[in-house]
């Protein structure tokens, strides 16, 4: 019989909350799943590893992209099967894969949906599934962490993004597959594993989470006017036409800055560094996705 485990960020919720999740699992024939609740996403990896050691066949992760990222970082490459329960602010991986914000439907997908092997990326050895970024992207997320996301949801990112538009550029050298791709001032470096990295906006057109490649975008816009032009092109799906953006794709990348700056993985900010070593890990995690009977948005 299938052994089901739940790793839940207790501070996140959707639908009827964790009580409804227990009822849905009970109705589906799993009255006593392995159950682990955490107060912070950084506590989730230990629980995810314990769930696998305890024999979990399907690992349900309740939380946002940060909780999902930490769980996948812990169990990728072990044969784990991860099911997403999108209880966070952005839920970008769930959105890209067509996972609905309905507890019953999300559980159904976890128990009976298709299994899809996805790529992960690594930055300095730590995995991500959606995106990684440095510069304005990381500043925006860092400022939004201070309680704003809980109060204002996605609007918090708009507010903190606007406040950081005048952030000073940083000089960077970017190599892709060992060849120089860019050298000069940048205001944002963004690496993506999926098309949609900003909630409904397809930044990296044509990107797939199982194509064995990562996308990278370098933004050089520095004034408010330049940023407005750049974001306008992005919203219209014309990122490649912006004079302040260059993009490419590859399996291995490196970004070296002239001073330490913070970076983020799937919405979680990490300590400042001068060096980002980025690699793709092809088909390194299995995730439950909608089968033919579900409306799918998977890229």
N, C-alpha and C positions, 0 to 999 in steps of 0.2 A: 504493500500500500504506500502511496505517496506520503512523504513527510513534509509538512508545510512549516515554514518558519516566518516570523514577522519581526523585522527590526524597525521600530517606530520612534521618530522624533516626537516626543510627547508635547512639544510646544507648537506643533503644526497640526492643522486640521482641515477637513473638507467634508461635505455631506453631513452625516450624523455623527462624525467623529469615530474614535476608536471603539466605542461601544457598538456602533453600527457595523464596523468591520468584524468584530467578534461574532455578531449575530449572523452576518452573511456567510462567514466561514463555517459556523455551526450548521446552518441550513445546507451548506454544500457538502457536509459530511466530515468537517474538521473541527470538532468541538474543543479540542485541546492542542492547538498548534504550539510549536516552540515559540515563546514570546519574550522579546527583549525590548524594553523601553529605555530611551536615553534622553537626557535633558539638553545635550549639545551634540551637534553633528560630529565633532571630533571624537566622541565616545562610541560612534557607530562601528568603526572598523573592528574593534575587539569583539563586539557582539556578532558581527557578520562572520568573522572567523570561527567563533564559538558555535554558531548555527551550523556551519559546514562540518565542524568536528562532531556535532551532535547528530549528524546524518540528514540534514535538510536536503530535500530534492528540489524544492522551489523556495527561493528566498524573496519574500515580499518586503519591499522597502517603502515605508511610509514617511514622506518628507519631500523636501524640495531638491533642486539639482545638487546642492551642496552635500546633503545626506546621501543621495544616490552616488555622487562622485566618490565619497569616502568609502562606501560599501564596495563599489566596483573596484576601487584601487586595492582593497583588501583581498578580494576573492577572484579577480581576473586571472585566467590561466589555470584555475583549479577544476574547471568543468562545472562551475556553479551556474544555475539558471536563475536569473533575476526577474522579478515581476514588479512593475512600478505602480505605486499608489500615490498619485500626484497631489500632495498636501502642502506644497510650498507656494512661493510667490510667483515664480516664472514658469517652472516645470517645462523647461525647453526640450529636454530629451523626450519626455512624454508627449509633448506637442508634435515633435518631429516624427514620432513613431505612431501617432494616431491613438494614443491611450486617452480615453475620456475621463473627465472629472466626475465620474459617477462610481461610487464604491462597488456596487453590484456588478457593473460592466467591467470595471478594472480587475476585480477578482476573477470573473469569468475568463478574461483574457489570460490571467496568470495560471489558471488551472487547465484551461482547454484551448487557449489560443495557439498560434504558431510559435515556434522557437526560431529566432534569427541570430546568427553569429555576427557581431558588430566589431568594428575596429575600435581601439582606444588609442589615444595619443599619450605621450609622456612628456612632461617638462621637468627636467632635472630628476628624472626617475619616478615622479608621481603621475598617476594616470588621470586623464579627463576623458569625457565622452562627447561633450558639446563644444566647448571652446576654452581657449586660454588667451589672456591678453595682458598688456602692459601699457602704461601711459594713462591717457584719459579714461580708458575702459576700467582699469583697476582703481583709479581715483574715484570714479563714479560709484563703483560698488563698495569701496571702502567707506565712503561717507554715508552711503545708504544703510550700512550695517548698524549704525547707532540708533536703533529703535524705529527708524523711519519706515522700513519695509513693513513692520507690523502695523503701523498706523496708516500708511498710505498705499501699500501694495506697490504695483509697478510704477505708479506716479512718482515714487521716491527716486527712481533712477533718472527721471526727467529733471527733477529739481536739482539733484546733485550733479548731473551732467552739465546743466546750465551754469552752475556755480564754478565748475572746473574748466570751462572752455578757454579761459585765458592762461591755463597752466603753461609753464615754460617748456619749449621743445627740449628734447634730449638728443644728443648725437648717438647714432647707432650704426653698426655694421651688421648686415643681415646676409647670411649665406644659405643657399638651398642646394642640397646634394653636393656640398663642398665648393660651390661656385658663388662668387659675390653677386647678390641680387640688388642690394641697396646699400649706399653709404651716405650719411648726411643726417640732418635734423629730422626727427619724427615726433609726432604728438600722440600716436597710438599704434601699437602693433597688435594685430588680432589674428589668432590661429583658430580655424574651425574644422570640425569633423562632420558637420551637418549643414544644411542650407540656411535654416532659420536660427540665428544666434541672438536675436533681439525681440522675440515674441511677435510673430506675424510678419516680420520683415526678412525677406530672403537676401541675405548679404552675399552668400557664396552660391550663386546660381549653378546648378548642376552637381553640387557636392552630394555625395552619398556616404553614409556611415559604414559602408562595407566595401569601398572601392580600393582600399589599401593606400589611400593618399590623404594628406592633410592640406587644407587651404591656408594661405597666409596673405594678409592684407596689411600694407604699410600706409599710414595716413600722415600727410605732411601739413594739413590745414592748421593754421595757428591763430588767425583772427576770427572774430565772430562772423564776419561776412563769409570767409572761406568755409567755416564749419557749416553755416546754413546752406551754402551751395552743395557741400559734400553730402550732408544728411538728406537734402532734397533728392539728390541722385540715388542715394541708397534706398530711400522709401519708394522711389519709382522703379526700383529694380534695375537701375543703370549704373551700378557701382563702377564698372569698368570704364565708364565715360567721364568720370571725375578727374580733373587735372591734379587733384590732391591725393589720389589713391592709386597704388599699384598692387596688383595681386598676382599670385602664381600658386602652384601646388607642388607637392613633393613628399618624399618619405622621411627625409632627414633635414633639419634646419638648425641654425644657430643664430642667436641674436646677442650681440655684445654692445652694452651701453657704456658711455663715458663716466657714468656715476650710478650708484645703486638706486634702483627704483622698484616699487612694489609691483607685483603681478598677481593675476587671479586665475584660478582653475574652476570652471563651472560655477562662477559666482562666489567663490571663496578666496579671500585675499591672503597671499603668502608674503613672507618677509622680503624686504628689498634685496635685490641682487644686481650684479652687473652682467651676468651671463645666463642665458636661457638655452639649454640644449634640448631640442624637441625632436621626437621620433614618433612614427606611427607603429602600432602593434596590431597587425592585421588579424581580424576575426578572433579577438582574444577574450570576448565575453559573450555569453548567450543571454538574450533578453526576450521575454514573452511579448508578442505583438499580436494585433488583431488578425484573425484568420479571414477567409473569404466571406464569412457571414457578417463581418463588421465593416463599417465605413472606415477606410484607411487613409492616412495622410503621409505614410512613411516615405521618406526620401531615399 
